[in-house]
Amino acid sequence: MENTKGIDRAQFLAGAAAVAAGGALLPAGRATAAGRDRGAGARRGLTRRGVVYTVGAGETPATAWSAARMRADLRTIRDDLHADTVDVTGDGVERLTATAAEAAELGLHVWLQPTLGDVPERDVLEHLAETGRFAERLRRQGASVEFSVGCEFWLFVPGIIPGDDVFERIDNLQNGTVDWAAMQARLARFTARAAALGRTVFHGRLSYASAPEIDVVDWNLFDVVGIDYYSYFPRRADYVREVRQHLRWGKPVAVTEFGTCPYRGAPEAGGMGWDIVDHDKTPPEIKDPVPVRSERTQAAYLTDLLDVFESMNLYAAMVFEFLTADAPHRPGDPRHDLDMASYGITKALQDRPGDPDTRWHREPKAAFHAVARAYRRAGQRQ
């Protein structure tokens, strides 16, 4: 379901989190605030620094997942981005497992997270189990791997929020017709089932990627608290205050997604930064008023948040995301520069702009270089 109607999975989950009214806070847990997996006197900063790598089917054959491109991308993530972790996410067990195996072979820490949506619960759980079994095989072979049972089940799993697909569920969130108590009960039930299944197939550390505005998760079910984070504040102290609440469980905290788009004002839009494209137009185009492209804005937001996460000694942070191949950059054509709606830190450029079947290549954005510098410096300090 990665690219339904031209907007990818993670853009929807981030957007839904941002627009949900009356989102709940995490319940109180243990009083200790241990955000990291280190003992007293250990070195400071994040333990793991990574990037989200989505293994979607792609909107066209040209942008579909390929083993050759995946291998090149993972080497760039390790050697040029200086990341030590890759969050392998998406659907398709073969794509997930092939990518995870390659990442492990390269010596990267693997955060493996299946995300299958808009299918019956049993199919979601079967997809989870098969992926988890592979993660356990990797772990037993000596790979550094953690397993996340999924991402924001309220959006992906039918029946938790009314709606036949993610579009209808988001509409229901926006129009206020969701019964929050009933939704949370259904969400808790399915999350518990997923966690129990994850424990049976994977014997390493288990997690789940939550939307803090919506998910009320019993983190006793998991080893690592996972949050998808798209907040914006003008003051650093407000980020610290908001993130600190997730330390109350006394468990490592992983920021499983954080990011923004490359235009002025995108950070202020939070998780709705993607919502600047009119997909009813052919070809899709940026809505009026067309924002001013600014890769510097994206880079500054990412490095500011990385600095916050490092200072709080969180366990992990994964930049969202490496690439959005179906949102090509159009230099000199702001109206059709779909990359402005992408959270990717690299950009796709088509050989023949506007031709969905054309060959394309990726180039780093300013955000890529900024994150690479931050990761390299942090690694050198440790």
Sine and cosine of phi, psi and omega as CSV:
sin_phi,cos_phi,sin_psi,cos_psi,sin_omega,cos_omega
0.00,0.00,0.32,0.95,-0.21,-0.98
-0.86,0.51,-0.61,0.79,-0.19,-0.98
-0.77,-0.64,0.58,0.81,0.03,-1.00
-0.85,0.53,0.78,-0.62,0.04,-1.00
0.82,0.57,0.42,0.91,0.17,-0.99
1.00,0.08,0.04,1.00,0.02,-1.00
-0.85,-0.53,0.79,-0.61,-0.15,-0.99
-0.99,0.17,0.19,-0.98,-0.08,-1.00
-0.78,0.63,-0.79,0.61,-0.13,-0.99
-0.94,0.33,-0.51,0.86,0.09,-1.00
-0.88,0.47,-0.65,0.76,0.01,-1.00
-0.92,0.39,-0.70,0.71,-0.05,-1.00
-0.92,0.40,-0.59,0.81,0.05,-1.00
-0.93,0.37,-0.67,0.74,0.01,-1.00
-0.90,0.44,-0.68,0.73,0.00,-1.00
-0.89,0.46,-0.64,0.76,0.02,-1.00
-0.88,0.47,-0.60,0.80,-0.06,-1.00
-0.96,0.29,-0.55,0.84,-0.11,-0.99
-1.00,-0.06,-0.19,0.98,-0.05,-1.00
-0.90,0.43,0.80,-0.60,-0.02,-1.00
-1.00,0.08,0.61,-0.79,0.10,-0.99
0.92,0.39,0.53,0.85,-0.02,-1.00
-0.85,0.53,0.56,-0.83,-0.08,-1.00
-1.00,0.03,0.46,-0.89,0.10,-1.00
-1.00,0.02,0.31,-0.95,0.07,-1.00
-0.89,0.46,0.61,-0.79,0.07,-1.00
-0.94,0.35,0.35,-0.94,0.00,-1.00
-0.92,0.39,0.67,-0.74,0.05,-1.00
-0.83,-0.55,-0.51,-0.86,0.02,-1.00
-0.91,0.40,0.51,-0.86,-0.16,-0.99
-0.97,0.25,-0.35,0.94,-0.02,-1.00
-0.92,0.39,0.41,-0.91,-0.07,-1.00
-0.82,-0.57,0.87,0.50,0.00,-1.00
-1.00,-0.03,0.98,-0.18,-0.04,-1.00
-1.00,0.08,-0.07,1.00,-0.15,-0.99
-0.72,-0.69,0.22,-0.97,-0.05,-1.00
-0.96,-0.27,0.79,0.61,-0.05,-1.00
-0.69,-0.72,0.40,-0.92,0.03,-1.00
-1.00,0.07,0.06,-1.00,-0.01,-1.00
-0.89,0.46,0.66,-0.75,0.04,-1.00
0.99,0.14,0.03,1.00,-0.01,-1.00
-0.96,0.27,0.24,-0.97,-0.01,-1.00
-0.89,0.45,0.38,-0.93,-0.15,-0.99
-0.99,-0.13,0.27,-0.96,0.08,-1.00
0.97,-0.24,-0.03,-1.00,0.06,-1.00
-0.88,0.48,0.55,-0.83,0.13,-0.99
-0.99,0.15,-0.66,0.75,-0.04,-1.00
-0.78,-0.63,0.70,-0.72,-0.01,-1.00
-0.82,-0.57,0.86,-0.52,-0.14,-0.99
-0.57,-0.82,-0.19,-0.98,-0.02,-1.00
-0.57,-0.82,0.52,-0.85,0.05,-1.00
-0.99,0.13,0.75,-0.66,0.04,-1.00
-0.83,-0.56,0.94,-0.34,-0.07,-1.00
-1.00,0.00,0.73,-0.68,-0.06,-1.00
-0.95,-0.32,0.78,0.63,-0.04,-1.00
-0.96,0.30,0.28,-0.96,0.01,-1.00
-0.94,0.34,-0.40,0.92,-0.03,-1.00
1.00,0.09,0.45,-0.90,0.00,-1.00
-0.98,0.19,-0.45,0.89,-0.04,-1.00
-0.69,-0.72,0.30,-0.95,0.09,-1.00
-0.83,0.56,-0.53,0.85,-0.04,-1.00
-0.92,0.38,-0.53,0.85,-0.05,-1.00
-0.97,-0.24,0.06,1.00,0.00,-1.00
-0.91,0.41,0.41,-0.91,0.06,-1.00
-0.84,0.55,0.68,-0.74,0.10,-1.00
-0.68,-0.74,0.59,-0.81,-0.03,-1.00
-0.89,0.45,-0.65,0.76,-0.04,-1.00
-0.91,0.42,-0.71,0.71,0.01,-1.00
-0.92,0.40,-0.65,0.76,0.03,-1.00
-0.84,0.55,-0.71,0.70,-0.03,-1.00
-0.89,0.46,-0.67,0.74,0.02,-1.00
-0.91,0.42,-0.65,0.76,0.00,-1.00
-0.89,0.46,-0.70,0.72,-0.03,-1.00
-0.91,0.41,-0.57,0.82,0.06,-1.00
-0.92,0.38,-0.60,0.80,0.08,-1.00
-0.90,0.43,-0.65,0.76,0.02,-1.00
-0.88,0.48,-0.67,0.75,-0.01,-1.00
-0.97,0.23,-0.74,0.67,-0.20,-0.98
-1.00,0.03,-0.56,0.83,-0.09,-1.00
-0.97,-0.26,-0.61,0.79,0.04,-1.00
-0.99,0.14,-0.33,0.94,-0.01,-1.00
0.89,0.46,0.49,0.87,0.10,-0.99
-0.98,0.17,0.52,-0.85,0.09,-1.00
-0.96,-0.29,-0.07,1.00,-0.09,-1.00
-0.69,-0.72,0.61,-0.79,0.13,-0.99
-0.78,-0.62,0.79,-0.61,0.06,-1.00
-1.00,0.00,0.98,-0.18,-0.02,-1.00
-1.00,0.05,0.92,-0.39,-0.11,-0.99
-0.68,-0.73,0.29,-0.96,-0.02,-1.00
0.78,-0.62,-0.28,-0.96,0.04,-1.00
-0.85,-0.53,0.15,-0.99,-0.08,-1.00
1.00,-0.05,0.99,-0.16,-0.10,-1.00
-0.85,0.53,-0.64,0.77,-0.02,-1.00
-0.90,0.43,-0.66,0.75,0.02,-1.00
-0.92,0.40,-0.70,0.71,-0.01,-1.00
-0.88,0.47,-0.74,0.68,-0.09,-1.00
-0.95,0.30,-0.61,0.79,0.04,-1.00
-0.89,0.45,-0.66,0.75,0.00,-1.00
-0.93,0.37,-0.69,0.73,0.01,-1.00
-0.88,0.47,-0.66,0.75,0.00,-1.00
-0.90,0.44,-0.67,0.75,0.01,-1.00
-0.91,0.41,-0.67,0.75,0.02,-1.00
-0.88,0.47,-0.68,0.73,0.02,-1.00
-0.90,0.44,-0.65,0.76,0.02,-1.00
-0.88,0.48,-0.53,0.85,0.01,-1.00
-0.99,0.15,-0.04,1.00,0.02,-1.00
1.00,0.07,0.18,0.98,0.05,-1.00
-0.99,0.16,0.54,-0.84,0.18,-0.98
-0.96,0.28,0.73,-0.68,-0.08,-1.00
-0.96,-0.27,0.83,-0.55,0.17,-0.99
-0.95,-0.31,0.98,-0.21,-0.15,-0.99
-0.99,-0.17,0.83,-0.55,-0.11,-0.99
-0.67,-0.75,0.98,-0.20,0.09,-1.00
-0.95,0.32,0.63,-0.78,0.03,-1.00
-0.66,-0.75,1.00,-0.08,0.02,-1.00
-0.91,-0.42,0.76,-0.65,-0.08,-1.00
-0.74,-0.67,0.24,-0.97,0.08,-1.00
0.86,0.51,0.58,0.81,0.11,-0.99
-0.72,-0.70,0.28,-0.96,0.01,-1.00
-0.84,0.54,0.43,-0.90,-0.04,-1.00
-0.80,0.60,-0.67,0.74,-0.05,-1.00
-0.88,0.47,-0.56,0.83,0.02,-1.00
-0.94,0.33,-0.64,0.77,0.07,-1.00
-0.86,0.51,-0.70,0.71,-0.04,-1.00
-0.94,0.34,-0.60,0.80,0.05,-1.00
-0.91,0.42,-0.66,0.75,0.06,-1.00
-0.88,0.47,-0.68,0.73,0.04,-1.00
-0.88,0.48,-0.74,0.67,-0.08,-1.00
-0.89,0.45,-0.69,0.73,-0.03,-1.00
-0.91,0.42,-0.65,0.76,0.04,-1.00
-0.92,0.40,-0.66,0.75,0.01,-1.00
-0.90,0.44,-0.60,0.80,0.05,-1.00
-0.88,0.47,-0.63,0.78,0.03,-1.00
-0.92,0.39,-0.66,0.75,0.04,-1.00
-0.85,0.52,-0.63,0.78,0.02,-1.00
-0.92,0.40,-0.62,0.79,0.05,-1.00
-0.89,0.46,-0.68,0.74,0.06,-1.00
-0.87,0.50,-0.71,0.71,-0.03,-1.00
-0.88,0.48,-0.68,0.73,-0.02,-1.00
-0.92,0.38,-0.42,0.91,0.04,-1.00
-0.99,0.14,-0.03,1.00,0.07,-1.00
0.97,-0.24,0.04,1.00,0.01,-1.00
-0.95,0.30,0.46,-0.89,0.12,-0.99
-1.00,0.02,0.95,-0.30,-0.13,-0.99
-0.55,-0.84,0.64,-0.77,0.17,-0.99
-0.83,-0.56,0.40,-0.92,-0.10,-0.99
-0.83,-0.56,0.79,-0.61,0.12,-0.99
-0.96,-0.28,0.77,-0.64,-0.09,-1.00
-0.96,0.27,-0.16,0.99,0.03,-1.00
0.37,-0.93,-0.17,-0.99,-0.11,-0.99
-0.67,-0.75,0.89,-0.46,0.17,-0.99
0.72,0.69,0.93,0.37,-0.06,-1.00
-0.84,0.54,-0.51,0.86,-0.01,-1.00
-0.84,0.54,-0.47,0.88,-0.01,-1.00
-1.00,0.02,-0.62,0.78,-0.16,-0.99
-1.00,-0.03,-0.54,0.84,-0.14,-0.99
-1.00,-0.04,0.88,-0.47,-0.01,-1.00
-0.86,0.51,0.61,-0.79,0.09,-1.00
0.98,-0.19,-0.29,0.96,0.04,-1.00
-0.98,0.19,-0.74,0.67,0.18,-0.98
-0.90,-0.43,0.70,-0.72,0.01,-1.00
-0.84,0.54,0.62,-0.79,0.02,-1.00
0.65,-0.76,0.64,-0.77,-0.03,-1.00
-0.98,0.20,-0.35,0.94,0.03,-1.00
-0.51,-0.86,0.00,-1.00,-0.07,-1.00
-0.90,0.44,-0.49,0.87,-0.01,-1.00
-0.91,0.41,-0.72,0.70,0.01,-1.00
-0.93,0.37,-0.59,0.81,0.01,-1.00
-0.91,0.41,-0.66,0.76,0.04,-1.00
-0.91,0.43,-0.65,0.76,0.07,-1.00
-0.84,0.54,-0.68,0.74,0.00,-1.00
-0.92,0.40,-0.58,0.82,0.10,-1.00
-0.90,0.43,-0.66,0.75,-0.06,-1.00
-0.94,0.33,-0.59,0.81,-0.07,-1.00
-1.00,0.00,0.05,1.00,0.14,-0.99
0.97,0.25,0.38,0.92,-0.04,-1.00
-1.00,-0.06,0.07,1.00,-0.04,-1.00
-0.99,0.15,0.76,-0.65,0.14,-0.99
-0.99,0.14,0.98,-0.22,-0.16,-0.99
-0.91,0.42,-0.63,0.77,-0.01,-1.00
-0.90,0.44,-0.71,0.70,0.01,-1.00
-0.92,0.40,-0.63,0.77,0.01,-1.00
-0.89,0.45,-0.71,0.71,-0.02,-1.00
-0.90,0.43,-0.58,0.82,0.04,-1.00
-0.91,0.42,-0.68,0.73,0.03,-1.00
-0.92,0.40,-0.64,0.77,0.01,-1.00
-0.90,0.43,-0.70,0.72,0.00,-1.00
-0.88,0.47,-0.64,0.77,0.01,-1.00
-0.88,0.48,-0.75,0.67,-0.05,-1.00
-0.94,0.33,-0.63,0.78,0.02,-1.00
-0.87,0.49,-0.65,0.76,0.04,-1.00
-0.90,0.43,-0.64,0.77,0.05,-1.00
-0.89,0.45,-0.69,0.72,-0.01,-1.00
-0.90,0.43,-0.67,0.75,0.00,-1.00
-0.90,0.44,-0.68,0.73,0.00,-1.00
-0.89,0.45,-0.67,0.74,0.03,-1.00
-0.91,0.41,-0.67,0.74,0.04,-1.00
-0.84,0.54,-0.63,0.77,0.01,-1.00
-0.91,0.42,-0.54,0.84,-0.04,-1.00
-0.96,0.27,-0.47,0.88,-0.09,-1.00
-0.97,-0.24,-0.33,0.94,-0.06,-1.00
-0.74,-0.67,0.75,-0.66,-0.10,-1.00
-0.92,-0.40,0.24,0.97,0.14,-0.99
-0.99,-0.11,-0.41,-0.91,-0.06,-1.00
-0.98,0.18,0.69,-0.73,-0.12,-0.99
-0.91,-0.41,0.58,-0.82,0.04,-1.00
-0.52,-0.86,-0.09,-1.00,0.00,-1.00
-0.40,-0.92,0.62,-0.79,0.00,-1.00
-0.99,-0.10,0.93,-0.37,-0.11,-0.99
-0.97,-0.26,0.40,-0.92,0.20,-0.98
-0.99,-0.17,0.95,-0.30,-0.12,-0.99
-0.84,0.54,-0.48,0.88,-0.03,-1.00
-0.95,0.32,-0.34,0.94,-0.12,-0.99
-0.84,-0.54,-0.75,0.66,-0.06,-1.00
-0.93,0.36,0.75,-0.66,0.26,-0.97
-0.92,-0.40,0.98,-0.18,-0.17,-0.99
-0.97,-0.25,0.68,-0.73,0.19,-0.98
-0.99,0.12,0.99,-0.10,-0.09,-1.00
-0.96,0.29,-0.07,1.00,0.17,-0.99
-0.89,0.45,-0.33,0.95,0.01,-1.00
-0.97,0.24,-0.27,0.96,-0.16,-0.99
-0.79,-0.62,0.26,-0.96,0.02,-1.00
-1.00,-0.08,-0.46,0.89,-0.04,-1.00
-0.78,-0.63,0.75,-0.66,0.08,-1.00
-0.98,0.18,0.85,-0.53,-0.02,-1.00
-0.92,-0.39,0.76,-0.65,0.01,-1.00
-0.74,-0.67,0.69,-0.72,0.18,-0.98
-1.00,-0.04,0.87,-0.50,-0.24,-0.97
-0.85,-0.53,0.89,-0.46,-0.03,-1.00
-0.74,-0.68,0.49,0.87,-0.01,-1.00
-0.97,0.24,0.36,-0.93,0.14,-0.99
-0.72,-0.69,0.75,-0.66,0.12,-0.99
-0.67,-0.74,0.58,-0.82,0.08,-1.00
-0.96,0.27,-0.30,0.95,-0.05,-1.00
-0.91,-0.41,0.74,-0.68,0.02,-1.00
-0.84,0.55,-0.63,0.78,-0.06,-1.00
-0.86,0.50,-0.48,0.88,-0.01,-1.00
-0.95,0.31,-0.57,0.82,0.11,-0.99
-0.89,0.46,-0.73,0.68,-0.02,-1.00
-0.86,0.51,-0.72,0.70,-0.01,-1.00
-0.86,0.50,-0.69,0.72,-0.06,-1.00
-0.95,0.32,-0.69,0.72,-0.03,-1.00
-0.94,0.35,-0.53,0.85,-0.09,-1.00
-0.86,0.51,-0.50,0.87,-0.04,-1.00
-0.87,0.50,-0.43,0.90,-0.04,-1.00
-0.98,0.17,-0.13,0.99,0.04,-1.00
-0.99,0.14,-0.16,0.99,-0.15,-0.99
-0.90,0.43,-0.32,0.95,-0.01,-1.00
-0.98,0.18,-0.13,0.99,0.00,-1.00
0.94,0.35,0.44,0.90,-0.02,-1.00
-0.84,-0.54,0.35,-0.94,0.09,-1.00
-0.84,0.54,0.63,-0.78,0.01,-1.00
-0.93,-0.38,0.81,-0.58,0.06,-1.00
-0.91,-0.40,0.81,-0.59,0.15,-0.99
-0.99,0.11,0.98,-0.18,-0.17,-0.99
-0.98,0.20,-0.31,0.95,0.15,-0.99
-0.45,-0.89,0.64,-0.77,0.26,-0.97
-0.37,-0.93,0.58,-0.81,-0.01,-1.00
0.15,-0.99,-0.04,-1.00,0.05,-1.00
-0.36,-0.93,0.00,-1.00,-0.07,-1.00
-0.97,-0.23,0.30,-0.96,-0.10,-1.00
-1.00,0.00,0.90,0.44,0.13,-0.99
-0.50,-0.87,0.40,-0.92,0.00,-1.00
-0.89,0.45,0.76,-0.65,-0.02,-1.00
1.00,-0.06,-0.15,0.99,-0.04,-1.00
-0.89,0.46,-0.69,0.72,0.01,-1.00
-0.86,0.51,-0.60,0.80,0.02,-1.00
-0.91,0.42,-0.43,0.90,0.03,-1.00
-0.97,0.22,-0.14,0.99,0.04,-1.00
0.85,0.53,-0.74,-0.68,-0.01,-1.00
-0.96,0.28,-0.07,1.00,0.02,-1.00
-0.99,-0.15,0.27,0.96,-0.02,-1.00
-0.86,0.51,-0.46,0.89,-0.01,-1.00
-0.95,0.32,-0.29,0.96,-0.20,-0.98
-1.00,0.10,0.81,0.58,0.04,-1.00
-0.84,-0.54,0.14,0.99,-0.07,-1.00
-0.93,-0.36,0.72,-0.69,0.12,-0.99
-1.00,-0.08,0.98,-0.20,-0.04,-1.00
-0.99,0.11,-0.02,1.00,0.10,-1.00
-0.99,0.14,-0.26,0.97,0.06,-1.00
-0.99,0.14,0.47,-0.88,0.08,-1.00
-0.83,-0.56,0.93,-0.36,-0.06,1.00
-0.96,0.27,0.28,-0.96,0.04,-1.00
-0.83,0.55,0.54,-0.84,-0.01,-1.00
-0.61,-0.79,0.33,-0.94,0.01,-1.00
-0.96,0.29,0.70,-0.71,-0.03,-1.00
-0.95,0.32,0.40,-0.91,0.15,-0.99
-0.98,0.21,0.56,-0.83,-0.19,0.98
-0.97,0.26,0.70,-0.71,-0.02,-1.00
-0.92,0.40,0.85,-0.53,-0.03,-1.00
-0.94,0.33,0.26,-0.97,0.03,-1.00
-1.00,0.04,0.85,-0.53,0.02,-1.00
-0.88,0.48,0.70,-0.71,0.01,-1.00
-0.47,-0.88,1.00,-0.10,0.07,-1.00
-0.92,0.39,-0.44,0.90,0.03,-1.00
-0.90,0.43,-0.60,0.80,0.03,-1.00
-0.88,0.48,-0.72,0.69,0.03,-1.00
-0.88,0.47,-0.71,0.71,-0.03,-1.00
-0.89,0.46,-0.69,0.73,-0.04,-1.00
-0.91,0.42,-0.64,0.77,0.01,-1.00
-0.89,0.46,-0.72,0.70,-0.04,-1.00
-0.90,0.44,-0.71,0.70,-0.04,-1.00
-0.94,0.33,-0.54,0.84,0.08,-1.00
-0.88,0.47,-0.71,0.71,-0.01,-1.00
-0.94,0.34,-0.63,0.78,0.06,-1.00
-0.85,0.52,-0.63,0.77,0.03,-1.00
-0.89,0.45,-0.64,0.77,0.06,-1.00
-0.89,0.45,-0.75,0.66,-0.05,-1.00
-0.90,0.44,-0.63,0.78,0.05,-1.00
-0.89,0.46,-0.69,0.72,-0.05,-1.00
-0.92,0.40,-0.43,0.90,0.00,-1.00
-1.00,0.00,-0.03,1.00,0.02,-1.00
0.85,0.52,0.65,0.76,0.07,-1.00
-0.92,0.39,0.29,-0.96,-0.04,-1.00
-0.95,0.32,-0.76,0.65,-0.10,-1.00
-0.49,-0.87,0.39,-0.92,0.13,-0.99
-0.58,-0.82,0.76,-0.65,-0.01,-1.00
-0.86,-0.51,0.92,-0.40,0.03,-1.00
-0.90,0.43,0.72,-0.70,0.11,-0.99
-0.98,-0.21,0.84,-0.54,-0.20,0.98
-0.68,-0.73,0.01,-1.00,-0.06,-1.00
-0.93,0.36,-0.72,0.69,-0.10,-1.00
-0.38,-0.93,0.61,-0.79,0.20,-0.98
-0.88,-0.47,1.00,-0.02,-0.15,-0.99
-0.91,0.42,-0.46,0.89,-0.05,-1.00
-1.00,0.06,0.15,0.99,0.07,-1.00
-0.83,-0.56,0.98,0.22,-0.12,-0.99
-0.94,0.33,0.51,-0.86,0.10,-0.99
-0.99,0.12,0.71,-0.71,0.04,-1.00
-0.86,-0.50,1.00,-0.01,0.02,-1.00
-0.85,0.53,0.74,-0.67,0.04,-1.00
0.98,0.19,0.06,1.00,0.00,-1.00
-0.74,-0.68,0.95,0.31,-0.09,-1.00
-0.83,0.56,-0.56,0.83,-0.04,-1.00
-0.88,0.47,-0.51,0.86,-0.05,-1.00
-0.89,-0.45,0.33,0.94,0.02,-1.00
-1.00,0.09,0.99,0.16,-0.08,-1.00
-0.92,0.40,-0.32,0.95,0.05,-1.00
-0.88,0.48,-0.38,0.93,0.05,-1.00
-0.90,0.44,-0.36,0.93,0.04,-1.00
-0.99,-0.12,0.18,0.98,-0.04,-1.00
-0.97,-0.22,0.60,-0.80,0.09,-1.00
-1.00,0.02,0.00,1.00,-0.05,-1.00
-0.88,0.47,0.57,-0.82,0.07,-1.00
-1.00,-0.09,-0.01,1.00,0.26,-0.97
-0.84,-0.54,0.31,-0.95,-0.06,-1.00
-0.83,-0.56,0.56,-0.83,0.03,-1.00
-1.00,-0.09,0.76,-0.65,0.06,-1.00
-0.86,-0.52,0.81,-0.58,-0.02,-1.00
-1.00,0.09,0.59,-0.81,0.08,-1.00
-0.91,0.41,-0.62,0.78,0.08,-1.00
-0.85,-0.53,1.00,-0.06,-0.08,-1.00
-0.81,0.59,0.73,-0.69,0.02,-1.00
1.00,-0.07,-0.23,0.97,0.02,-1.00
-1.00,-0.08,0.94,-0.33,-0.08,-1.00
-0.91,0.42,-0.31,0.95,-0.04,-1.00
-0.99,-0.14,0.04,1.00,-0.06,-1.00
-0.96,0.27,0.37,-0.93,0.14,-0.99
-0.93,0.37,0.38,-0.93,-0.01,-1.00
-0.47,-0.88,0.24,-0.97,0.07,-1.00
-0.64,-0.77,0.25,-0.97,0.02,-1.00
-0.94,-0.33,0.47,-0.88,0.10,-0.99
-0.71,-0.70,0.50,-0.86,0.01,-1.00
-0.95,0.31,0.59,-0.81,0.16,-0.99
-1.00,-0.02,0.11,-0.99,0.07,-1.00
-0.85,0.53,-0.56,0.83,0.01,-1.00
-0.89,0.46,-0.63,0.78,0.03,-1.00
-0.86,0.51,-0.76,0.65,-0.03,-1.00
-0.90,0.44,-0.62,0.78,-0.02,-1.00
-0.92,0.38,-0.69,0.73,0.03,-1.00
-0.92,0.40,-0.64,0.77,0.02,-1.00
-0.86,0.51,-0.68,0.73,0.03,-1.00
-0.89,0.45,-0.68,0.73,-0.01,-1.00
-0.90,0.43,-0.69,0.73,0.00,-1.00
-0.92,0.40,-0.65,0.76,-0.01,-1.00
-0.90,0.43,-0.71,0.70,0.00,-1.00
-0.89,0.46,-0.69,0.72,-0.01,-1.00
-0.90,0.44,-0.64,0.76,0.02,-1.00
-0.90,0.43,-0.58,0.81,-0.01,-1.00
-0.94,0.33,-0.45,0.89,0.01,-1.00
-0.97,0.25,-0.31,0.95,-0.11,-0.99
-0.98,-0.18,0.00,0.00,0.00,0.00
